[in-house]
Amino acid sequence: MADTFQVLLETVSPVHIGNGEKLSPYTDYVYDDNDGTVYIFDPIKIEKALSELDNSDEAIDEFVEMVMAKGRSNQQKYSLKNFFSTWNINYKSLAAFTIKTDANIKTEEIHQLIKSGNRPYIPGSSIKGAIRTALLYHHRKEEGYTISQALNDLNKRNRNRSPNGEDLFGKGGEDVFKFLHISDTSFLSPNDIGIVKTVRYHLRKQKTGISITKEVIPENKRLSFRLQVKATPQMKLDKRFSYFYKENGFTGEKKILQIVNQFTKQILDFELEYLNKYVPHLKQLIAFYQRLKDAAESFERKGNGAVLRIGSGKTFYDNTIVHLFDENDSLRLIRQTYRNSTEPFPIERAVIDRGNVYESTMGWVYLYDERTIGKEKG
C-alpha cells in the first residue's frame, strides 16, 4: 500500500520464536529416518483411527499407557511408530503436516514455533523488541552514557524489574514507542516449517552442551510486515525522537532501519573479533558472520534496509547496550548481571548442529524497504 512502509523480511539463518509448547515423540510425531520426514499428527485423526478399530478399547488403553509412560520405560516398547504398526494404522495418513529435515531426530521433544492454524509467522512484538534495543543503544551513545549510570540503572531494574530504557523512552502510556506500530509478518505455509538442532558451543573449551531441537522458519524464506510511525507535530515530542513523526517519504521509518543497521554492525564487528580470537578453525561460521557484516555495510551505503537478529539464539550482546563500553567496563556490567559467573560471560554461542559442522547461528534476517525490491540488492 502506498501510504504504508512495507518491509520485506528475508531469513538468513533459521528463526525460532516459540509458543511455549513442545512436541512429544510419544504422542505428537514420528520421524521417518528413511526420507528425513517428521510427521506431525492431528490428534483428531488419531482419535478417529483408534475408535474405528475392532478392538478400539484395547488400542486406546495401550495408547494412553504410552502417553503416560513417555519413554520412562523401554523406548522400543513405547515407540509411537511401533504402536501404529502393531495396530495396522498408516501413521502417515494421520499427519496434520510434514517437515523435511536433515537433523538427526531420535526421541527428543521438539520446541514448537509460534503459528496460527499451523502457519508460521513472526510476531511484530519480537521485531519491535529488537528495534527498541537498537534505538536505546543509539540514544545512550549520543548522550555519553557512562558505566556508572549503567550499573546504577541495572541495580534499579533488579529491584523494580522496570523495562529497559524507560527513563529515556517514558513509562507506561507515556512511552514514545506507542508511536511505532509494527505488524505481525505475513504467514508461511505449514510446509515451509523446518526443524534444526542447536547446541551451545563453549568458545574457550571448544565443547558443546546438550542439543535442543526446534521448529524453525528456515533460511531464505521471505515474509513482509508493516512498519509505521504515527506521531503528529501536535504531540511535540522531544527532538531526539523526531523519527516517530509521520512524514511523506517515510523519513522516520527509514531512519529507524538505519539505526538498527548501525547497531547490528557493531555487534557483528565484535562477534568476528571474538570468533577469530577463540575459534579460528570454525571457518564456515566466521564466513557466515563476515557475510552478515558485508550485508550490513551494503545496507549502510545504499540506505535500503538493515540486518537484524530476532528470536532464539540471541546473546547478551544482542539484547543489551554493553558495546557502548570498553572491555573492562563491559566485564563489570556483565558480572553485575551474572553474579555467579566465574568467567567473561557469555562465552557460549548457540550454533546450529549439522552433524558436528557449525556453519551458522539462529535468528538472522535482512530487512528491505519493499519499494527498493527489484533494484540492485546488496
Phi, psi and omega in degrees: 000139187293333185266009177231153180266106181266136181244131172268123178256123178243124181283130178263330173221165182304142181243130176233119169237111192280160174254006178087358182253158179230146175268129180264138177289351182260354181218335195244335184207160170231135175259122176264105184284355177289323181233010176066037182246134173258125179259111179268121191273150171268115184300331179292321178294322177297313180301317181294316181297319180291319183291339181272355179287153177298317178257055187298321181298317179295317180296317180295319178299318180294321179296316179297320178300319180294319179298317181292324182288317179047046172082005182289337178257206182300121185294325181295318180297322185259029175284127179296322179297317179293324178300311181295324179295318180301320183265014175054045178250129177283099186296334181296331180285351182266359186285137170283322173197167181237154180228126173275138181209150172258006176288148180274089183276133176239256180234039182266159171286149179245119179289127186274150172284157167287132184215163171233112184058041181069006178261117182286151176203174177246121181295143176300330181296326178292319178293317182295322179298319179293322178293322180301316179300318180296318180291324177298314178303314181302312184287322178298320179296318181294326184271358179073042181302132184257164178295326178297317177296319181296316179295321178296316179295324179296317178298320178297318180294323179298326181277317189255349182053040182276153182299147181296124175083016183291337175293334180270310187271342181108161182255146172051235182291348179267358181295124183294346178290352174294344179270003177247116178251126176233118182283163166297156178285170170296165181268151168255171177281151173306329180287351177276349182291141174241174176226132177227161170253137174241149175227151175271119183258121180276116188292327180281310183280343181055047178231157179249154177261203181290138180279153175234134182257133188222144164288144181217159160274115186293172175294158177067028172256146182242131176228166178227154176210168181255128175246122188218128172263147192231359183290148176245160182304331180297340183279344173049060178289156170307138185300339177297334185253031182297339180290352176276354179283136176283122182222157172295142180087359176056043181301315182294315181299317180293324178296320179297315178298323179297316180294318178302315182295322178297318179297313181297321180300321177298317179296317182295322176301316180295314182298318179297319177297316182295313182294318178295331180284315189261325185226058182298341180284343178276068189294325180292322179293318178297319179296325177298313180292327177294323178296320177297317180296318178300320179294318179299320179292325177293316177300322180296319180291317188269341180064034184242016179163201185200157167262138182215153174241134182223157170077204184295144177102349180295148180260175174305323182291325179290331188260001184225180180250027185299337180292354175293337191249161177287177188300316182295315180292325177299318179295323176300316181292319180295317181291331175292325180285316182246081190296333183269001182284138180254003181217165178302113183258146358269132179259359179251153174228137176277108183251155177279126184267109176247064180071051182066018172249120186249100187256337187200170174242170188278156160089008184271134181222155169256138175247119180249137164298113187301335181292342181266354180294135185105337172272177180297130177255148177273000000 
